Amino acid sequence: MVASCSVHANERDEVRQLLSHAANVTMGAAVDEVAKWWQPVERAATPVPNRIGVCDVEQIEAITGVMRALDYRHGGGACRNAIVAQVAWAQRLLVTDYTEEIGHRLHLALADLHNLAGWTSFDVGLFSPARRHFARALEQAKHAGDLSLVANVLYRIGRLHLHRGFHRDALKFFQLGQIAAQDCGSELTVAMLCANEAWAYALLEDENQALKSIGRAQDEFARATGDTAPVWVRFFGLADLHAMMGMVYAFLPGRQSPHFAAAVENFGVSLGIRGDAMARSRTFELTALAMVHLQLGDLAGAVGAGVEAVNLAAQVRSVRTVDRLEPLLSEARRRPEHADVRDLAERIATLRAA
């Protein structure tokens, strides 16, 4: 049955205006409002139901999964606005009517969504909003009683502060996350936290603790069963473990050739496993690999990895990838006598200025 026609005066005016506009545009009349195209259409909040059920929560989970995949492939800049908008809508479901079971699952879905909003905010350089989303994710995950997700949020907070140069603070977040990971019994989550602890220790020039932590990460990973791990930690596969091992060996104090050789070997493994869907991760690893090659005096290897990293970074909407190129730029500029290295430095500088 067709709905009855509205007689509301305002709506009838809207219809007449849109019909007139549609006729003008369709028949080729000049469009005079080009200057307004960049402005957002007037915003109106999407209505929420009075009562929600399992289907409503499943939709949030599914959208979060799709957005997570977009972030992996294209970077946070490709999906962050959509994620934040979904957060704003999903939060309003908290005041609707639902069963205790649905409420628990809703809090968990919101925690995961806030976690992704924080991660994508971090990826585009919005560090304060990222911290706020992570704080809310932590609260929601703790309320839902999911220590695996608590650990995952703490891992991501740690990565933000590692990136910002707050290495000791990052280590504390990783250590808090490891406590939660151990309590939830997820070996894969423990492995992820130990690997990141090792990187933090390397940056803090504590070689002994760095090697102990990366060794434990390998042991925990060997015991882990990825198929049964929560969705938010399944990304941490063999490629990620080897990438973290590469990072640790690349940043150990002393800058010894055997450590650099181990870094090259581990980055080779991780890059060999990565697919196109992990362009951002490939960029990070290629950037670090180029730095290691420069340290070893392998300028051809450095240029090859560096150019590939720059090309990938240009395709991914991620401020982090560009930030991570800065040390490589500084190192490359110390070798102005080598034409290819000089060209690599110019490529990085152009990308950073874009």
Secondary structure as UniProt FT lines:
FT   HELIX           9..26
FT   TURN            27..28
FT   HELIX           34..36
FT   TURN            37..38
FT   HELIX           54..74
FT   HELIX           76..78
FT   HELIX           80..91
FT   HELIX           92..95
FT   HELIX           100..123
FT   TURN            124..125
FT   HELIX           127..144
FT   HELIX           147..163
FT   TURN            164..165
FT   HELIX           167..184
FT   HELIX           187..203
FT   TURN            204..205
FT   HELIX           207..223
FT   HELIX           226..228
FT   HELIX           231..233
FT   TURN            234..235
FT   HELIX           238..251
FT   TURN            253..254
FT   HELIX           257..273
FT   HELIX           276..278
FT   HELIX           279..296
FT   HELIX           299..315
FT   HELIX           319..324
FT   HELIX           326..332
FT   TURN            333..334
FT   TURN            336..337
FT   HELIX           339..353
//
